Every structure is written in structure tokens, then in C-alpha cells.
Amino acid sequence: MDIFTFPDKAAGGFGYAYLAMAVLFIVAKITLSKLKKADKKAKEEVARIEMEMKHENLNQN
């Protein structure tokens, strides 16, 4: 069975394939949402550090 070929319902015994595909899509969705959240958090952290560095540089001058 190909990864992109859906099993034939008439053949029977392929219910596990549909469940596996559904689980795969759910895991992919969760993974992508976690990666997007982590990326956003990292960008906010970088911005915060840059602001602190600018503030320190202004205080030193």
C-alpha cells in the first residue's frame, strides 16, 4: 500500500489504515502548532533582550 493511496473499503481489513492516517494528521497538527508557538516565544524573547541591551547602552552614555 502506498502512503498516498487510500485503501479500498470493499477489500475490508483496512480500518487500521484510516485510523493511522487520522492519528498522523492529528500529530502533525499538534506538532505544527507547538513549533509556531515556540517560534513566537523565541522572537519575543529576542526582542526583549534587544530592548534591555538598548536600555543599558543608553544608561551608560
Secondary structure, DSSP 4 states (H G I P E B T S, - for coil): --SSSPPPTTT-S-HHHHHHHHHHHHHHHHHHHHHHHHHHHHHHHHHHHHHHHHHHHHHH-
